[in-house]
Amino acid sequence: MDQVGLGTEAIVNWYNYFRDVCAMWCIDHPTKIGGEGVKVDIAESKFMHRQYHRGRYKEGHWILGMVERHSLNSVLVPVPDQSGATLLPIILKHVLPGTCIVTDGCHSYEKLPESADHCLQFMDPKDEKRNRNTTEGTWNNVKNRYKHLYGHSDNLFSTYLQEFSWRRVHKNNTFMSFIYWIRHYYPV
């Protein structure tokens, strides 16, 4: 901050503007993953809450995460609850027909096959020998990225997820992609 002569508030504001660019891109380019024969792991996790009864109580945010096994393409969506009625429309919006969906067998998914498109297959992970590292690794990446954010805001939580998704898609050319999208959204 001292090197560029800006105060903390100005830097936070610029970072929020940058995150807004990522959020606009995510809204304009909704991600669909999976496809015929592709396996997608689906699980929920709670973010930004206190653990082990340490610290100040925070409610946190439930996230539905969908991760392609081999490409690691992912979709992270905040959800108000873990009911099948909430999860099914989100899954159908982001997972392509013909995808083989692997879940943890949680009660939330028990009613999904009854109303789901027949192209979606729900597999019990006990029946399949697989490594949960894909989903757990994605959770850890997201959580570690924001765990140490000083002064993070619950109101901006969805933009944190959108920034993570944007960075993951543009990981090979982050800076130039970012400049391109700034120019796209804010033409001079």
GULUMLO-224526 format. One record per residue (C-alpha): residue in one letter; chain; x, y, z. Coordinates in steps of 0.05 Angstrom, whole numbers, plus 5000, padded with zeros to 4 digits. Example, Ala and Ser with C-alpha at 12.3 -4.5 7.8 and 13.67 -1.06 7.14 Angstrom:
BEGIN
("A","A",(5246,4910,5156))
("S","A",(5273,4979,5143))
***
This chain:
BEGIN
("M","A",(5000,5000,5000))
("D","A",(5056,5048,5017))
("Q","A",(5091,5032,4952))
("V","A",(5033,5056,4909))
("G","A",(5009,5111,4956))
("L","A",(4938,5083,4964))
("G","A",(4900,5073,5028))
("T","A",(4868,5007,5049))
("E","A",(4798,5029,5030))
("A","A",(4819,5047,4959))
("I","A",(4854,4979,4950))
("V","A",(4793,4942,4976))
("N","A",(4748,4981,4929))
("W","A",(4793,4965,4869))
("Y","A",(4794,4892,4888))
("N","A",(4718,4893,4891))
("Y","A",(4715,4924,4822))
("F","A",(4761,4870,4796))
("R","A",(4717,4816,4827))
("D","A",(4656,4849,4794))
("V","A",(4689,4837,4726))
("C","A",(4696,4763,4744))
("A","A",(4624,4761,4768))
("M","A",(4598,4793,4703))
("W","A",(4636,4742,4662))
("C","A",(4608,4684,4703))
("I","A",(4537,4710,4693))
("D","A",(4548,4719,4618))
("H","A",(4582,4651,4610))
("P","A",(4545,4601,4653))
("T","A",(4584,4537,4660))
("K","A",(4557,4469,4639))
("I","A",(4597,4408,4656))
("G","A",(4593,4334,4643))
("G","A",(4565,4301,4581))
("E","A",(4555,4232,4554))
("G","A",(4594,4183,4597))
("V","A",(4631,4238,4636))
("K","A",(4632,4229,4712))
("V","A",(4616,4289,4756))
("D","A",(4623,4287,4832))
("I","A",(4570,4327,4870))
("A","A",(4574,4346,4943))
("E","A",(4557,4403,4990))
("S","A",(4602,4439,5038))
("K","A",(4594,4495,5087))
("F","A",(4638,4557,5079))
("M","A",(4657,4615,5123))
("H","A",(4631,4587,5188))
("R","A",(4667,4575,5253))
("Q","A",(4695,4506,5265))
("Y","A",(4705,4466,5328))
("H","A",(4666,4518,5369))
("R","A",(4725,4567,5363))
("G","A",(4716,4641,5350))
("R","A",(4654,4682,5339))
("Y","A",(4592,4644,5315))
("K","A",(4577,4652,5241))
("E","A",(4522,4618,5204))
("G","A",(4563,4606,5141))
("H","A",(4541,4589,5071))
("W","A",(4523,4522,5040))
("I","A",(4553,4509,4972))
("L","A",(4534,4456,4921))
("G","A",(4597,4436,4884))
("M","A",(4599,4397,4819))
("V","A",(4668,4375,4794))
("E","A",(4685,4336,4730))
("R","A",(4730,4278,4748))
("H","A",(4784,4284,4694))
("S","A",(4783,4356,4671))
("L","A",(4769,4385,4742))
("N","A",(4721,4435,4710))
("S","A",(4675,4456,4767))
("V","A",(4612,4494,4785))
("L","A",(4601,4523,4854))
("V","A",(4532,4549,4872))
("P","A",(4509,4578,4939))
("V","A",(4445,4542,4962))
("P","A",(4396,4563,5016))
("D","A",(4384,4492,5038))
("Q","A",(4403,4420,5020))
("S","A",(4334,4395,4999))
("G","A",(4324,4357,4935))
("A","A",(4275,4410,4912))
("T","A",(4331,4462,4916))
("L","A",(4387,4419,4888))
("L","A",(4353,4387,4828))
("P","A",(4341,4451,4787))
("I","A",(4413,4473,4800))
("I","A",(4440,4405,4778))
("L","A",(4397,4405,4715))
("K","A",(4420,4475,4698))
("H","A",(4494,4461,4703))
("V","A",(4503,4386,4687))
("L","A",(4494,4363,4615))
("P","A",(4448,4304,4598))
("G","A",(4481,4236,4597))
("T","A",(4528,4253,4654))
("C","A",(4542,4200,4706))
("I","A",(4533,4236,4772))
("V","A",(4569,4209,4833))
("T","A",(4543,4231,4901))
("D","A",(4560,4215,4972))
("G","A",(4493,4182,4982))
("C","A",(4468,4239,5026))
("H","A",(4393,4240,5041))
("S","A",(4385,4302,4998))
("Y","A",(4397,4261,4936))
("E","A",(4350,4203,4952))
("K","A",(4290,4235,4917))
("L","A",(4328,4263,4858))
("P","A",(4325,4202,4812))
("E","A",(4249,4201,4815))
("S","A",(4242,4269,4783))
("A","A",(4308,4275,4747))
("D","A",(4318,4270,4672))
("H","A",(4333,4197,4655))
("C","A",(4399,4219,4623))
("L","A",(4426,4234,4692))
("Q","A",(4451,4173,4730))
("F","A",(4461,4175,4805))
("M","A",(4513,4126,4829))
("D","A",(4528,4106,4900))
("P","A",(4602,4120,4912))
("K","A",(4606,4055,4953))
("D","A",(4593,4016,4889))
("E","A",(4649,4051,4852))
("K","A",(4722,4052,4871))
("R","A",(4742,4124,4863))
("N","A",(4784,4177,4894))
("R","A",(4747,4234,4929))
("N","A",(4807,4279,4919))
("T","A",(4775,4316,4860))
("T","A",(4717,4344,4902))
("E","A",(4756,4351,4966))
("G","A",(4813,4385,4929))
("T","A",(4766,4436,4899))
("W","A",(4735,4450,4968))
("N","A",(4804,4459,4998))
("N","A",(4826,4506,4942))
("V","A",(4766,4551,4951))
("K","A",(4767,4550,5026))
("N","A",(4841,4563,5032))
("R","A",(4836,4621,4983))
("Y","A",(4785,4658,5026))
("K","A",(4802,4633,5095))
("H","A",(4856,4685,5104))
("L","A",(4820,4743,5071))
("Y","A",(4822,4800,5120))
("G","A",(4754,4832,5128))
("H","A",(4716,4788,5079))
("S","A",(4642,4804,5073))
("D","A",(4584,4755,5076))
("N","A",(4548,4801,5026))
("L","A",(4604,4790,4975))
("F","A",(4608,4715,4984))
("S","A",(4578,4697,4916))
("T","A",(4629,4743,4882))
("Y","A",(4686,4706,4918))
("L","A",(4660,4641,4886))
("Q","A",(4653,4675,4818))
("E","A",(4724,4701,4823))
("F","A",(4749,4631,4839))
("S","A",(4711,4601,4780))
("W","A",(4737,4656,4733))
("R","A",(4809,4645,4755))
("R","A",(4802,4570,4745))
("V","A",(4775,4578,4674))
("H","A",(4828,4629,4656))
("K","A",(4886,4598,4694))
("N","A",(4932,4594,4633))
("N","A",(4929,4668,4616))
("T","A",(4898,4703,4676))
("F","A",(4926,4773,4668))
("M","A",(4913,4782,4593))
("S","A",(4844,4750,4599))
("F","A",(4828,4798,4655))
("I","A",(4851,4858,4615))
("Y","A",(4809,4834,4556))
("W","A",(4746,4828,4599))
("I","A",(4756,4896,4631))
("R","A",(4760,4925,4561))
("H","A",(4698,4885,4541))
("Y","A",(4655,4907,4600))
("Y","A",(4681,4978,4605))
("P","A",(4695,5002,4534))
("V","A",(4727,5070,4528))
***
